[in-house]
Amino acid sequence: MIRPAHTLPLAVVLAVLAATLLPLATGCGVPDAIQRSQQLQLAAMEQYRDEMQVYHEKATAQLAAEKHAQLDAALAASLGQAADADGRVTVADALEKTAKRLALEEAFRAEVARLDGQFGQRQEAIGRAIDLARDTLDLAASYGRLWAIVTNLFVRDAEARQRLADYETERSPTDAGSRN
Protein backbone atom coordinates (compact mmCIF):
# COMPACT_ATOMS: atom_id res chain seq x y z
CA MET A 1 0.00 0.00 0.00
CA ILE A 2 1.38 3.41 -0.97
CA ARG A 3 0.97 6.12 1.62
CA PRO A 4 0.97 9.86 1.00
CA ALA A 5 4.28 11.53 1.83
CA HIS A 6 2.77 13.42 4.78
CA THR A 7 1.27 10.35 6.51
CA LEU A 8 4.45 8.89 8.00
CA PRO A 9 5.82 12.11 9.55
CA LEU A 10 2.34 12.96 10.82
CA ALA A 11 2.06 9.52 12.43
CA VAL A 12 5.42 10.04 14.15
CA VAL A 13 4.37 13.45 15.40
CA LEU A 14 1.06 12.12 16.70
CA ALA A 15 2.89 9.32 18.53
CA VAL A 16 5.26 11.85 20.10
CA LEU A 17 2.35 14.09 21.03
CA ALA A 18 0.42 11.16 22.54
CA ALA A 19 3.48 10.12 24.53
CA THR A 20 3.66 13.65 25.91
CA LEU A 21 -0.02 14.08 26.67
CA LEU A 22 -0.51 10.71 28.38
CA PRO A 23 1.59 11.63 31.44
CA LEU A 24 -0.05 15.06 31.50
CA ALA A 25 -3.52 13.52 31.54
CA THR A 26 -2.57 11.18 34.38
CA GLY A 27 -1.41 14.08 36.52
CA CYS A 28 2.33 13.63 36.58
CA GLY A 29 5.27 15.33 34.97
CA VAL A 30 6.82 14.15 31.74
CA PRO A 31 9.39 11.51 32.64
CA ASP A 32 12.94 12.21 31.55
CA ALA A 33 12.98 8.95 29.57
CA ILE A 34 10.06 10.12 27.43
CA GLN A 35 11.65 13.50 26.84
CA ARG A 36 14.94 11.83 25.92
CA SER A 37 13.10 9.49 23.57
CA GLN A 38 11.41 12.46 21.92
CA GLN A 39 14.76 14.23 21.58
CA LEU A 40 16.23 11.14 19.93
CA GLN A 41 13.25 10.91 17.56
CA LEU A 42 13.67 14.57 16.67
CA ALA A 43 17.38 14.08 16.03
CA ALA A 44 16.62 11.05 13.86
CA MET A 45 14.08 13.02 11.80
CA GLU A 46 16.56 15.88 11.33
CA GLN A 47 19.31 13.46 10.34
CA TYR A 48 16.97 11.69 7.89
CA ARG A 49 15.96 15.01 6.32
CA ASP A 50 19.58 16.11 5.94
CA GLU A 51 20.77 12.76 4.58
CA MET A 52 17.92 12.67 2.07
CA GLN A 53 18.84 16.18 0.89
CA VAL A 54 22.47 15.17 0.31
CA TYR A 55 21.44 11.93 -1.40
CA HIS A 56 18.94 13.75 -3.62
CA GLU A 57 21.56 16.28 -4.72
CA LYS A 58 24.13 13.56 -5.49
CA ALA A 59 21.61 11.36 -7.31
CA THR A 60 20.31 14.28 -9.35
CA ALA A 61 23.82 15.36 -10.36
CA GLN A 62 24.81 11.81 -11.30
CA LEU A 63 21.59 11.21 -13.23
CA ALA A 64 22.03 14.50 -15.12
CA ALA A 65 25.63 13.65 -16.03
CA GLU A 66 24.64 10.17 -17.24
CA LYS A 67 21.69 11.50 -19.23
CA HIS A 68 23.79 14.21 -20.90
CA ALA A 69 26.40 11.60 -21.84
CA GLN A 70 23.69 9.35 -23.30
CA LEU A 71 22.14 12.21 -25.25
CA ASP A 72 25.54 13.31 -26.56
CA ALA A 73 26.40 9.74 -27.61
CA ALA A 74 23.01 9.34 -29.30
CA LEU A 75 23.49 12.63 -31.15
CA ALA A 76 26.96 11.61 -32.30
CA ALA A 77 25.66 8.23 -33.49
CA SER A 78 22.72 9.85 -35.25
CA LEU A 79 24.98 12.38 -36.96
CA GLY A 80 27.33 9.55 -37.93
CA GLN A 81 24.48 7.67 -39.58
CA ALA A 82 23.33 10.79 -41.39
CA ALA A 83 26.82 11.50 -42.77
CA ASP A 84 27.61 10.86 -46.41
CA ALA A 85 30.62 8.89 -47.68
CA ASP A 86 32.92 11.87 -47.05
CA GLY A 87 31.63 12.18 -43.45
CA ARG A 88 29.70 15.34 -44.11
CA VAL A 89 26.28 16.03 -42.67
CA THR A 90 23.86 18.42 -44.25
CA VAL A 91 22.91 21.46 -42.23
CA ALA A 92 19.27 20.40 -42.27
CA ASP A 93 20.12 16.94 -40.86
CA ALA A 94 22.42 18.44 -38.23
CA LEU A 95 19.75 20.91 -37.15
CA GLU A 96 17.09 18.19 -37.06
CA LYS A 97 19.25 15.83 -34.99
CA THR A 98 20.32 18.61 -32.63
CA ALA A 99 16.72 19.77 -32.21
CA LYS A 100 15.69 16.21 -31.28
CA ARG A 101 18.52 16.03 -28.76
CA LEU A 102 17.49 19.38 -27.26
CA ALA A 103 13.85 18.24 -27.06
CA LEU A 104 14.92 15.06 -25.25
CA GLU A 105 17.06 17.10 -22.87
CA GLU A 106 14.15 19.47 -22.19
CA ALA A 107 11.85 16.50 -21.46
CA PHE A 108 14.49 15.15 -19.08
CA ARG A 109 14.76 18.51 -17.32
CA ALA A 110 10.97 18.68 -16.97
CA GLU A 111 10.93 15.21 -15.40
CA VAL A 112 13.75 16.17 -13.02
CA ALA A 113 11.85 19.33 -12.09
CA ARG A 114 8.74 17.24 -11.37
CA LEU A 115 10.75 14.86 -9.18
CA ASP A 116 12.41 17.81 -7.45
CA GLY A 117 8.95 19.18 -6.68
CA GLN A 118 7.85 15.89 -5.17
CA PHE A 119 11.05 15.68 -3.16
CA GLY A 120 10.54 19.26 -1.98
CA GLN A 121 7.04 18.39 -0.78
CA ARG A 122 8.41 15.43 1.17
CA GLN A 123 11.11 17.60 2.70
CA GLU A 124 8.49 20.19 3.66
CA ALA A 125 6.37 17.49 5.32
CA ILE A 126 9.40 16.26 7.23
CA GLY A 127 10.18 19.86 8.18
CA ARG A 128 6.66 20.32 9.52
CA ALA A 129 6.99 17.09 11.51
CA ILE A 130 10.30 18.33 12.91
CA ASP A 131 8.72 21.66 13.86
CA LEU A 132 5.85 19.84 15.55
CA ALA A 133 8.30 17.59 17.41
CA ARG A 134 10.23 20.65 18.58
CA ASP A 135 7.01 22.29 19.72
CA THR A 136 6.07 19.08 21.54
CA LEU A 137 9.44 19.03 23.30
CA ASP A 138 9.01 22.69 24.24
CA LEU A 139 5.53 21.92 25.54
CA ALA A 140 6.85 18.99 27.55
CA ALA A 141 9.64 21.14 28.98
CA SER A 142 7.17 23.91 29.84
CA TYR A 143 4.84 21.38 31.41
CA GLY A 144 7.77 19.98 33.38
CA ARG A 145 8.60 23.46 34.68
CA LEU A 146 4.93 24.11 35.48
CA TRP A 147 4.68 20.74 37.21
CA ALA A 148 7.74 21.59 39.32
CA ILE A 149 6.23 24.95 40.29
CA VAL A 150 2.83 23.45 41.17
CA THR A 151 4.48 20.64 43.13
CA ASN A 152 6.64 23.16 44.94
CA LEU A 153 3.57 25.24 45.80
CA PHE A 154 1.76 22.19 47.17
CA VAL A 155 4.82 21.21 49.19
CA ARG A 156 5.13 24.74 50.56
CA ASP A 157 1.41 24.82 51.35
CA ALA A 158 1.66 21.46 53.11
CA GLU A 159 4.74 22.62 55.03
CA ALA A 160 2.99 25.85 56.05
CA ARG A 161 -0.06 23.90 57.24
CA GLN A 162 2.19 21.55 59.18
CA ARG A 163 4.02 24.45 60.81
CA LEU A 164 0.71 26.06 61.74
CA ALA A 165 -0.54 22.77 63.17
CA ASP A 166 2.73 22.30 65.08
CA TYR A 167 2.49 25.84 66.43
CA GLU A 168 -1.10 25.31 67.54
CA THR A 169 -0.19 21.95 69.08
CA GLU A 170 2.70 23.50 70.98
CA ARG A 171 0.42 26.09 72.51
CA SER A 172 -1.01 24.75 75.67
CA PRO A 173 -4.71 24.99 76.43
CA THR A 174 -3.87 27.15 79.46
CA ASP A 175 -2.01 29.65 77.29
CA ALA A 176 -5.00 29.91 74.98
CA GLY A 177 -7.35 30.38 77.93
CA SER A 178 -5.26 33.04 79.67
CA ARG A 179 -5.46 35.36 76.70
CA ASN A 180 -9.26 35.50 76.71
CORTA-V571473 format. One record per residue. NEAR is the number of other ideal C-beta (glycine too) atoms within 8 Angstrom. Layout:
near->(NEAR/NEAR)
This chain:
near->(2/2/6/4/9/8/8/8/12/10/8/12/12/8/8/13/10/8/10/15/8/8/11/9/6/6/4/6/9/12/8/6/6/12/13/8/9/15/9/8/11/12/8/8/14/9/8/9/12/8/8/12/9/8/8/9/8/8/8/10/8/8/9/10/8/8/10/9/8/8/12/9/8/10/11/8/8/11/12/7/6/10/9/6/3/5/5/6/10/7/6/6/10/11/8/8/13/9/8/9/13/8/8/10/11/8/8/11/8/8/8/11/8/8/8/9/8/9/10/8/9/10/11/8/12/13/9/10/13/12/8/11/15/9/8/13/12/8/9/13/9/8/12/11/8/8/11/9/8/8/9/8/8/8/8/8/8/8/8/8/8/8/8/8/8/8/8/7/6/6/8/6/6/6/8/9/7/6/5/4)
